[in-house]
Amino acid sequence: GGFILALMPGADESVISRVEADVAALPSVTSMLDGGMKAEHIAAMALKSNFGSVVQVRETGYACRCSEGRVENAILSLGMEELHKMEKEMSLIEVSCQFCDKVYRFDPKEMREKFENK
């Protein structure tokens, strides 16, 4: 866990130093969350010098947006020449998402046929 604090333009250096000191004095975000603290309370502790306020609290998380359709479109975008080459050289087109590690597999002949039919 961590903090993202946005200072207003022209913030005085003493304000910046005080906010940095307040955040540095806190226990780790992970330990506070493990202890049952809510994000709003943690944010209030980070801003204890009254130099700011919590504007919005939002759930965050990671979700990859890859899909078979997106990968298929990427392969088709390579063009007919490359698809013919893949069909001759490969028995299977395999693409791994670099974000979530999901693996997609395609038949090169089917991909070439799809390109021809588009």
C-alpha positions as CSV (number, residue, x, y, z in Angstrom):
1,G,0.0,0.0,0.0
2,G,1.0,3.6,-0.3
3,F,-0.2,7.2,-0.7
4,I,-0.9,9.4,-3.6
5,L,-1.0,13.0,-2.4
6,A,-1.5,15.9,-4.8
7,L,-0.3,19.3,-3.6
8,M,-1.9,22.4,-5.0
9,P,0.3,24.6,-7.2
10,G,2.4,27.0,-5.1
11,A,2.3,24.9,-2.0
12,D,4.8,26.2,0.6
13,E,7.9,24.1,1.2
14,S,7.1,23.9,4.9
15,V,3.7,22.4,4.1
16,I,5.3,19.8,1.9
17,S,7.9,18.9,4.6
18,R,5.2,18.6,7.2
19,V,3.0,16.3,5.1
20,E,6.0,14.2,4.2
21,A,6.9,13.9,7.9
22,D,3.3,13.0,8.8
23,V,3.2,10.2,6.2
24,A,6.7,8.9,7.2
25,A,5.6,8.7,10.8
26,L,2.7,6.3,10.0
27,P,2.9,2.5,10.2
28,S,2.9,0.7,6.9
29,V,-0.4,0.9,5.0
30,T,-0.5,-2.9,4.9
31,S,-0.3,-3.2,8.6
32,M,-3.0,-0.6,9.1
33,L,-5.3,-2.4,6.6
34,D,-4.5,-5.7,8.3
35,G,-5.5,-4.1,11.6
36,G,-8.9,-3.3,10.2
37,M,-8.5,0.4,9.5
38,K,-10.6,1.9,6.7
39,A,-9.0,4.0,3.9
40,E,-10.8,7.1,5.1
41,H,-9.2,6.8,8.6
42,I,-5.7,6.1,7.1
43,A,-6.1,9.2,4.8
44,A,-7.1,11.3,7.8
45,M,-4.0,10.2,9.7
46,A,-1.8,11.1,6.7
47,L,-3.3,14.6,6.7
48,K,-3.3,15.1,10.5
49,S,-1.6,18.5,10.1
50,N,-4.9,19.8,8.6
51,F,-3.1,20.7,5.4
52,G,-5.8,18.9,3.3
53,S,-8.9,16.9,3.3
54,V,-10.1,13.6,1.8
55,V,-12.0,14.4,-1.4
56,Q,-12.8,11.0,-2.6
57,V,-12.4,7.4,-1.5
58,R,-12.5,4.8,-4.2
59,E,-12.0,1.0,-4.3
60,T,-9.0,0.1,-6.5
61,G,-7.9,-3.2,-7.9
62,Y,-6.3,-4.7,-10.9
63,A,-8.3,-6.4,-13.7
64,C,-6.7,-7.2,-17.1
65,R,-8.9,-6.3,-20.0
66,C,-7.4,-8.8,-22.5
67,S,-9.8,-11.1,-24.3
68,E,-9.7,-13.7,-27.0
69,G,-11.4,-11.2,-29.4
70,R,-8.8,-8.5,-28.7
71,V,-5.9,-11.0,-29.3
72,E,-7.5,-12.3,-32.4
73,N,-7.9,-8.8,-33.8
74,A,-4.2,-8.1,-33.1
75,I,-3.2,-11.2,-35.0
76,L,-5.5,-10.3,-37.9
77,S,-4.0,-6.9,-38.0
78,L,-0.7,-8.4,-39.0
79,G,-2.0,-8.8,-42.6
80,M,-2.3,-11.6,-45.1
81,E,1.4,-12.0,-45.8
82,E,2.3,-12.6,-42.2
83,L,-0.7,-14.9,-41.7
84,H,0.4,-17.0,-44.7
85,K,3.9,-17.2,-43.2
86,M,2.5,-18.3,-39.8
87,E,0.4,-20.9,-41.5
88,K,3.4,-22.4,-43.2
89,E,5.8,-22.2,-40.2
90,M,3.5,-22.9,-37.2
91,S,1.1,-25.5,-36.1
92,L,-0.3,-23.2,-33.5
93,I,-0.3,-19.4,-32.8
94,E,0.2,-18.9,-29.1
95,V,0.0,-15.4,-27.5
96,S,0.6,-14.7,-23.8
97,C,-0.8,-11.6,-22.2
98,Q,2.1,-9.7,-20.6
99,F,-0.2,-8.3,-17.9
100,C,-2.1,-11.3,-16.6
101,D,-0.2,-14.2,-18.2
102,K,-3.3,-15.7,-19.8
103,V,-2.4,-17.8,-22.9
104,Y,-4.5,-17.7,-26.1
105,R,-4.1,-20.3,-28.8
106,F,-5.2,-20.0,-32.4
107,D,-5.1,-22.2,-35.5
108,P,-3.0,-20.4,-38.1
109,K,-5.2,-21.7,-41.0
110,E,-8.4,-20.5,-39.3
111,M,-6.8,-17.1,-38.7
112,R,-5.9,-16.7,-42.4
113,E,-9.4,-17.8,-43.4
114,K,-10.9,-15.2,-41.0
115,F,-8.7,-12.5,-42.5
116,E,-9.8,-13.5,-46.1
117,N,-13.4,-13.4,-45.1
118,K,-13.3,-9.9,-43.5
